[in-house]
Structures are given as structure tokens and as C-alpha cells.
Amino acid sequence: MKLKITLIICFLTTTVFLAQKTVNASDILNDIKAGKSITYKNAKIVGILDFTYMDEAMQKLPKKRKNSWWGNNNTNEIKKLIEVGVSFENCTFEDDVLAYIPDEDSGYTFTASFEDIVIFKNCNFERKAMFKYSRFERDSDFSGSTFNDDSTFKYAKFDRDISFANTKFVEVATFKYSKFRNNVSFANSVFEDSAIFKYTQFNDGVSFRNTDFQEDLNIKYMNVSGEFDITKMKVGYDVDSKYTKINGKSFNKYLLSSKN
């Protein structure tokens, strides 16, 4: 009997080990470069996952960006378009996941956008997750994921369906100036630090149902058209709602009208 139990334990251990396979970020980037769609489940990703391909792009650029005499800083962005689908489920990223890199040495800013589907479902970002200026042209899904370090979706654009339901943000979460074309859910999410939705545009509604903002919530200048679900939403400290518009109404007037 003891022998059978030992064999069962060993089998289970082996099964779990195989399920938690380790994948090098460099291998993923090579596959994307080769035009292969990416699909991983139950994997641990090691190494920086740089969707901007900054090191490769730098080889074709002057070492220093030249400053124009009129001070125009809009020419320093080097854009990369990821043309294949990217799907990660139940994965852990041990290092940075980068679709935005402001390189101080060269003066260039490297960004990446996504032409096909993007899925980071039930994933664990142990380090930075930077998607500033990224455009998501197809459906995308970050639901159930945990962001343990700095994260930003500032200026990001979501052209199709997107979900941030059941997510957890340990550090400051920034969605400033981001634009959502379709309805998006942040339902049951937890923001342990400040949440910034300043100037964010929701063109087809947003759900903050059961969302727990444990510190400050900045929705200054936020604009919502469509459903605005804040049922059982909690905010630990202050809500900055100056100039916020919910279907043409100020935030306070919307709250009053919704109670009537």
C-alpha cells in the first residue's frame, strides 16, 4: 500500500512539473518574428518579453535622436506592429512584459501595437507590464490577471471587445487617456493602490460592479457613453470626479439621478 501511495505522489508531482513548463521569452519573440501565432497555457515565461523589439530596431537607427530646432518631440516614437495572435492563459511572467520603452540613452521611445487578438487571461505579471500607446485592433482579454509591479495602459486604444474583469493591481494602475470603443468590464477587480482613469473615454459603457478601489480613484475628465455600472463599487479614499461626464451628466448629478 505504501508503495502504491508513493507512486501516485510521484506521478502527480511529475504531472504538475510538466504543466508548469518554462519558456524563454526570446523563443516567443523569435516565433513572432517568423510570423507564428503564439499560444501558451500553464507556462512560466523567463526573460524580458519585449514586443517593441528595441534592440533590433536600434541597429537601424542613429545612436542619438536628433532634436529638431522647433522642439518637436513627436518624431522620436519607433512603432512596432505585432501582426500575429498572442495568447497566454494561466501563465507567469517572471520578468518585464514591454510594449512601451522610453530609452533615455538614445532619446527614442519604442512602442508596440497588436493587429490580431491579444489574450493574457489569468496570468501573473511579477514585474512591469507596460502597454502605453498600444493599440489593440482585435479582441483582447486581461481578465483574471494580477499585476504585481508597475503597469500602464496610458493612451492605449481598444478597438474591439476587451475585459479587465477579476484583475488585481498591486501598484498604481494607469489608464489615463485610454480609449475603449466597446463595453469593458472591470467587475470584481481589486486596485490596491491608486487607480487613474483621468481623461479615459468609454464609448460603449463600462462596468465597475463590485470593484474594490482600496485607495484613491481619479476619474477627472473621464467621459462615459452608455451603461455605467458601479453597483457595490468601493473606494477607500478620495474620488476626484472633476469635469467627469456620464452620458452628458456630471458624476454627482448622475449619482443623484440614478437614486431616483
C-alpha positions, 0 to 999 in steps of 0.5 A: 500500500505504501508503495502504491501511495508513493507512486501516485505522489510521484506521478502527480508531482511529475504531472504538475512539473510538466504543466508548469513548463518554462519558456524563454521569452526570446523563443516567443519573440523569435516565433513572432518574428517568423510570423507564428501565432503564439499560444501558451497555457500553464507556462512560466515565461523567463526573460524580458518579453519585449514586443517593441523589439528595441534592440533590433530596431536600434541597429537601424537607427542613429545612436542619438535622436536628433532634436529638431530646432522647433522642439518637436518631440513627436518624431522620436516614437519607433512603432512596432506592429505585432501582426500575429495572435498572442495568447497566454492563459494561466501563465507567469511572467517572471520578468518585464512584459514591454510594449512601451520603452522610453530609452533615455540613452538614445532619446527614442521611445519604442512602442508596440501595437497588436493587429490580431487578438491579444489574450493574457487571461489569468496570468501573473505579471511579477514585474512591469507590464507596460502597454502605453500607446498600444493599440489593440485592433482585435479582441483582447482579454486581461481578465483574471490577471494580477499585476504585481509591479508597475503597469500602464495602459496610458493612451492605449486604444481598444478597438474591439471587445476587451475585459479587465474583469477579476484583475488585481493591481498591486501598484498604481494602475494607469489608464489615463487617456485610454480609449475603449470603443466597446463595453469593458468590464472591470467587475470584481477587480481589486486596485490596491493602490491608486487607480487613474482613469483621468481623461479615459473615454468609454464609448460603449459603457463600462462596468465597475460592479463590485470593484474594490478601489482600496485607495484613491480613484481619479476619474477627472475628465473621464467621459462615459457613453452608455451603461455605467455600472458601479453597483457595490463599487468601493473606494477607500479614499478620495474620488476626484470626479472633476469635469467627469461626464456620464452620458452628458451628466456630471458624476454627482448629478448622475449619482443623484439621478440614478437614486431616483 
